[in-house]
Amino acid sequence: MIKVCKDITGPVDKVTNAWVDLGPRIIMAGSEVLGTAENISIKVAESTKEGLGKLGAAHEIRLVKMLGESGAGEKEERRGNN
């Protein structure tokens, strides 16, 4: 199920801040199973209606950390006790 938190903006098929319920999932990193989840939902910042539909129906998805975002992929600077 897709819950859109904001109205469609820009092109007709562009959707922002939409929740997508993915249902029960196995949680993996690479090929290693780390656990399971009863229900997972993801808030998608920006997509198309078609993209959200594909995400909700996908058997397997990948989450990849974006470099250059605040704190993502960058070393934390330590202050004081170095």
MOTA-V265736 format. One record per pair of residues at least 12 apart in sequence whose C-alpha atoms are under 8 Angstrom apart, sorted by the first residue. I is the first residue (numbers start at 1). J is the second residue. If there is no record, write none. Layout:
BEGIN
i=I j=J
i=I j=J
END
This chain:
BEGIN
i=1 j=20
i=1 j=21
i=1 j=22
i=1 j=56
i=2 j=18
i=2 j=19
i=2 j=20
i=2 j=21
i=2 j=52
i=2 j=56
i=3 j=18
i=3 j=19
i=3 j=20
i=4 j=16
i=4 j=17
i=4 j=18
i=4 j=19
i=5 j=17
i=5 j=18
i=5 j=19
i=6 j=18
i=13 j=48
i=13 j=49
i=13 j=50
i=14 j=46
i=14 j=47
i=14 j=48
i=14 j=49
i=15 j=46
i=15 j=47
i=15 j=48
i=15 j=49
i=16 j=44
i=16 j=45
i=16 j=46
i=16 j=47
i=17 j=43
i=17 j=44
i=17 j=45
i=17 j=46
i=18 j=43
i=18 j=44
i=18 j=45
i=18 j=46
i=19 j=41
i=19 j=42
i=19 j=43
i=19 j=44
i=20 j=41
i=20 j=42
i=20 j=43
i=20 j=44
i=20 j=52
i=20 j=55
i=20 j=56
i=21 j=39
i=21 j=40
i=21 j=41
i=21 j=42
i=21 j=56
i=22 j=39
i=22 j=40
i=22 j=41
i=22 j=42
i=22 j=55
i=22 j=56
i=22 j=57
i=23 j=38
i=23 j=39
i=23 j=40
i=23 j=41
i=24 j=36
i=24 j=37
i=24 j=38
i=24 j=39
i=24 j=40
i=25 j=37
i=25 j=38
i=25 j=39
i=25 j=40
END
